[in-house]
């Protein structure tokens, strides 16, 4: 009887454990409208717990200002967050900027006009907004072909329009789309049909050139064909022009993060230094293009299309994929940390996402078609990863170990957690343990370092025994023929 009760108890505990594991592995079982996953070393999909979960959504229909409903947002295209947490939304179709509280549940103000030389001036399809450290709002007023800079009280500071330069084509029409501003009030602007790179404007509004041009690789066959092709054939062939940028952000050190549509699905984001050179790190698989399973015909076949990028903190940045509605987050080494979001009608899904921002611990995303903002809250799994990566970014590998161990309790297949623990053991000199975790993390380069150091440590530790054994072995090899010869001679004398 007692044995039967024990067996039933074991069966019940096993069932509960299986249920918990299924909820962790298949997050849609928890009510999420999408699956959360990552890719392992072999680039196979592995399902993970959710790093972020949808909390709530806000649309214009939910809001009022000074007692009056503000109406629906119409094809909003961008948003930014000020230092005090206010959200500035480019309500493009309504030709206005809506200022929201940090939770987006209260309207703090609406900017639909400003005084320009004493006369009322209005916007025409503002598509981009940015907020500077000097408390000034920058607006990409696209169809008025200018960038408008306003003070906190809404007064006009200056306008950037009609850029002139020898590098610009004759008849160039300036249509700013997305913008960001650095600590020196330099403006980095993504402009329509501008393939030469990001346009840079100094503090006084002067256009100084292009920044971060993306070169396009041409195969040897394409070069050869263009040499032998006729003029008509060359004109009909596709143009080898650089890729156009889609979103832009800047980190506290002045490095510009820029997203772009990569037809190959390999690199959809860049980190540009002050010289405009891409210095981003690409991780072990060399891919910063979002989804790796691009041939999946059941799920929007083809590579991801990054439409915006958000630098968060401690080397962590997130990219918004408008094709699948997913948010991909990477660390400073280019490792993919987690993925969440999807296409659909449910809360947490998008129809056409266009912008991403961070408010406190929340990630917020703007959908142009749904005309709403979705708030995603950090889960325990996401918090542990974010904190561990931040500690590692600051050089505190050992302090991150307890966090990585908790990550492994939630996701035992997390290669980044195993690698993080392995690197901490490697730094502390415990090479045997380092090898164990680095192998689980598929960190081959670090494993090689740990293996060499462990081998050298064994050699040092047992040097006396090894040298003695080698000496005795050499002595035996030298003495054996002589002893054998003397034995034979003795046999003959007998």
N, C-alpha and C positions, 0 to 999 in steps of 0.2 A: 504493500500500500504506500509506504513511504517512498519507495523507489519510483512508483507511478507518479506520485505528486511531484517529485524532483524532475522527472522527465517533462511533465506538463509545464512546470515553471521554466525550465530551460527553453522549451518550445515557445512559450509566451514571450520571454525575453528576446529570443531570436527574431520573432515576428516584429516586436517593437523596434529592435535595432534595424531590421530591414526597412521598416516604414520610415524611420529617421533618415537612413541612407538614401532612400528613394526621394524624400523631400529635398535633401541636399543636392542630389544629382540631377533631379528634374524639378527645377524651381517653379515651372508652371503649375506644379501640384499645389504650391502655396498660394495660388491665385494670380500669379504674374501673367501678363498677356504675351510674354516672350520667354524664350529659353536663354539662359546665361551660360556662357562657355568660354573656353580659351583654346589655344593650340599647344600641343606638346612638341618635343624636340623633332619628332618625325612629321610634324605639321598635320597631325590628325586632330580632329575636334574632340575635346574632353569637356564634359559638362561640369559646371562648378556652381557653388552657392551664389546667390545674387549679391553683388557689391553695392548696388543701389536699387531702391524700389520706388515706384511712382507714389507720391504722396497726395498731391492734388493738382488741379488745373485752374487757370484763371483766364477768362476772356473779357472782352470789353462789355459784354452783356451783364457781367457780374459786378460792374463798377459804376460809381456815380461821383460827380464832382460838384461841390457847392449846391447839393440838393438835386442835381439834374443827371440823368443817365448819360453816359458818354457814348453809348452806341457801340456797335461791333467794331473791332479792329478790321481793317481791310488790307489784305496782303502785307502784313508787317514783315520787314526784311532784316531788322537788326536790333540789338539792344546792348547796353553797357551798364556797368555798375560803378557808382562813385565810391569814394573812400568811406563815406558815412552809410553806405548800403542802399542808397536810392537806386532804382532801376529806371533807365531812360530807354524808352521803346520808340523805335522809328515806325510809326503807324503810316506806312508809305501811301496806301490808297486814300487815306483821309488827309494827307498833306499836313501832318502834325507830329509833334513829339509829346508822348505821354509820360509823365513822371510818376512812378509808383513807389510805394513803401517797399522795404526789403522783402516782405512776404507777399507783395503784389496785391494785397487785399484793400489797399487804400490809394486813391489818386491824390498825389501831392501837388500836381499842377499840370497844365496843358500849354504847350507852346505851339501856336499856329501862325504867329506873325511876330515881327519885331520892327523897330524903327531904324530906317536906313536913310541918313541925311534928312531927318525930320519927317520922312514919309513912311507909311505903313508898307512893309514888305512881307511876302509870304513864301512858303516852300512849294516846290513842285516835285513830288515823289522823292522825299528823302529816304535814302536806302541804307545809310550807315551812320553810326554814332560812336563817339569816343569821349571819354572824360579824362582831363589832364590832372596832374598833381597840383596845378595852380587853380583848381576849382573852375575850370572853363570847359564848356561843352562844344565839341566839334561835330558838325553835321554835314554829311555828304548829300548836298541838295542836288541830286543827279540831273534832273531835267532843266534846272536853272544853271547847270554847268559850273558849279562853284562849291567851295567848302565854306560854311558859315561858322564863325566862332562867336559864342555868346558867353557873357559873364553869368555868374550865379543868379543875378537878378533879372536875366533875360535881355540885357542890353547888348548891343552889337560891339564886339571887340575889334574884329577885322574880318575880311573875306579874302579867300584865295580863289582866283578865277583867271581865265585866259592865260595859262602858262605859255611862255615863249622860250624857245631854245632852238639852236641849230639841229639838235638831235631829233626834234619833233617834225613829223611830216607836214608838208604844206596842206593847209586846210584841216588840221587836226581839231577835232571837237572833244573838249574835255567833259567826260561823264564819270564823275567819281562814284564808286560803289561802296567800298568798305575802307575804313581808316583806323589808324591808331596813332598815338602821340607818345613820344619818349619824354624823359626827364628834362630835356633841353627845349621842349616844345617843337621839335622837328616832327613833321607830319609825314607818315608813310601811307600812301594811298593806292588802293587797287582800283584801276580805272577800266572802263569798258573797252574791249578790243585793244587793250594795251599789252602786247605780247613781249615787249622788251624788258619788262620787269615791273617792280613796284616803283611808283613815282615818289620822289622825296622832295619836300618843301622845307626850307629853313624857317626860322622863327618869324622873319619878316614876310613870309609868303613866297619867296623866290624859289622857282623850280631849279633844282641843282643836278638832276639827272635820274638815272634808273638804278634800282637796287635789287640784287639777287636774281638776275636773269637765269631762267632755266634753259640749259642747252639741250638740244635734241640730237640723239645719236642716230647716225645714218649708217646702214650696213654697207659692206664693201660692194655687194651686188647692186644696191641702190645707187652708189656713187658711179659704178661702172655703167649702169643703164643710162643715167643722166648724161654721161659723156657721149654715148653713141646715139641717144634719142634725138629726134628732130625737134624743132622749136615748138611745133604744134603738140607733139606728144608730151613735152615737158610742161606746157601750159595746162594740159588736161590732167596731168598727174597731181597727186596731193602735194601741197606745199609743206616744206619742212620748217615749220615755224615753232618757236618755243611754246610751252604750255602756259596758259593763263592762270594767274593766281585767283583764289576764290575767297579767302579770309585771311585776316592778319591780326596778330596780338604781339605784345612786347613784355619781356620779363624785367625785373628790377635792375638787372645788370645791363640793360640796353640791347639785348639780343632779340631779334625779330623772329617770331614764329609765323610762318606763312603756309596756308593749305593750298593745294592745287589738285586738279583732276589729272590723275596719271592713267593713261590708257592701258599701261602694262600692269597696273595694280601693285607696283613695287614700292613707290615712295610718294605718298600724298601729303607730306608735310616736310618743312625745312626749318632749320635754325640758322639764321643768318647773322654773322658777326658784323662789326662796324664797317668792314670792307665789302660786305655783301656776299661773303663766301659761306657756303653751307658747311657747318661744322657739327651737324647733328650726328649722334651715334645711332647705329642701326641694329644693335642687338645681335644675337648669335645667328639668326637666320637672315639677316640683312634686309628685312622687310618692314616697311613703315607704311603699308598701303591698305591696312584694314583686313578684310576677310581674305584668307588664303584659299578657301574652297570656291574659287571663282567660276568653276564649270558646273556647279550644282544647278541643274535645270529646274529643280523644284523650288528654288529660292532666289529669284532675281539673278539669273546667271550673269557673269561678268564681274569685273573688279569693283570695289567700293569707290564712291565718289565723295571725297572730303570737301565739304562746303564751308566749314569754319573750324577754327582751332582756338583753344583756350589754354593759356599757361596758368597753372594753378599755384603751385608752391613746391619748393624743395625738388626742383627738376621734374615734377610731374606735370604732364599736359594731356589734354583730351581732344579728340578729333570727332567731328560730327559727320556721319555718312548719310547723305541725303537719299542714296539709292535704297538702302535697307533700313534706314531710320535707326541706326545703331551708333552708340558712342563708344569709341575705342580709347582706352587710357594707357599711356606709356610712361616709363620712368626715364631718368636722364641717360641711362645706358641703352635705351631703345627696346627694353623688354616690354612686351604686352602684358599689362597687369590684369585687366578684366574688360568685359564687353557687356553692355546692356542696352535695352531699347529694341524697337522693331517697327515695322509698317503695319498699320491697321487703324481701327476706329476706337479701340478700347483705351482707357486711361493708361498712359505710359507708352502708347504707340503713336506714331506720327503718320501724316500723309505727305508733307513736304517740309522737313525741318530745314531751317536756314541759319540759326544762330545758337550759340551755347555760351553760358556764363556761370559764375560761381557766386553764391550768396551764403556766407557763413560756411556751414558744412554741407549745404545743399548744392546740387547741380541743377541748373534750370535751362530748359531748351525752348526755343521759339519755333512754332509751326506756322508757315505762311498760309497754308490752305485751311487748316483748322482755325487759324487766327487766335491762338491761345498760347499761354506759357505753361509748361509742365514742370512741376517741382519734383525732383528725385531726392529722397533722403538716404543718407549713408546707413548701411547695415553694419552689424558687428564685424562681419567678414571684410567688408570694404574698409572699415576703420582700422582694423588690424594691419591690412596691407598698406594703407596710406601711412600709418605711423611707422611701420617697419621700414618702408622705403625712405621716409623722411630721415629716420635715424641713420640709415646707411648713407644717405646723401651727405649728412653732416659728419660722416666718418666714425659713427658709433656702431660698428658692426656687432660688438658683443651685447650692447643694450637691446639690439633688435632681435636677438635670439629667442627670448621668451615670447615675443609677439609672433615670430615665425612658427614657433612650436604650437601656439594656439591656432594659427592658420591651418597647420597640418591636421589638427583635430577636426576641423571643419571640412578640409579638402586634402586628403592624404596624398593625392597625386600632384599637388602644387609644386612644380619644379623650381619655381623662383624661391619658395620658402626653403626647400632643401638646399638650394645653392647658397642662400643667405646664411643658413646655419653652418654649412660647410666652409664658407669663406671666413666666418667668425672663428671656427676651430683652426683654420689655416693660419689666421693672424695670431692666435694665442699659442700656436706651436703644437697643438694636438693633431698631428698629421694623419694618424690612423682614423680618428673620428671624422676628420675633414674628408678623407677619401670616401668614407661611407656615404656621407650626405651629398658630396659633389657628384658621386656616381648616380645617386637617385635623382639629382637635379640635372643630369646630363650635361654638366659643365666640364667639357673635355679639357679645355685649356687649364682651368684651375685644378682639375684632377691630376693633370700631368705634373703641375708644380708640387702638389701635395705628395704625389707618389715619389718624385725625385728627392724631396726633403725627407720623407719617411725612410727611403732606402739609405740615404746618407746618414740619417740618425741611427739606423740599425748597424750600419758599418762602423760608426764611431763607438757605439755602445758595446759592440762585440769585437772590437778591433784586436784585442789581445788573443781571444780564442781563435779568431780567423787567421791571424798571423802565425800563431802557434801551429794551427792545423796545416797551414800552407808550408811552414818550415818542416814539420814532421813529414808531410807528404813529399816534399822535395828531397828530404834526407832519405826517405824510403826508396824513392825512385833511383837516387844515386847509389844507395848501399845494396839494393836488391841484387843487381848483376854480380857485384863483388862477392856477396855471401853465397850466391848460387854457384859461382865459379870455385870458391873455396870448398864448398860442399862436394862438388864433383871431383876436385883434386884429392880430397880426403877419401872418397870412395875408391879412386884408382889406386891410392897407396895401400889401401886395405886389400 
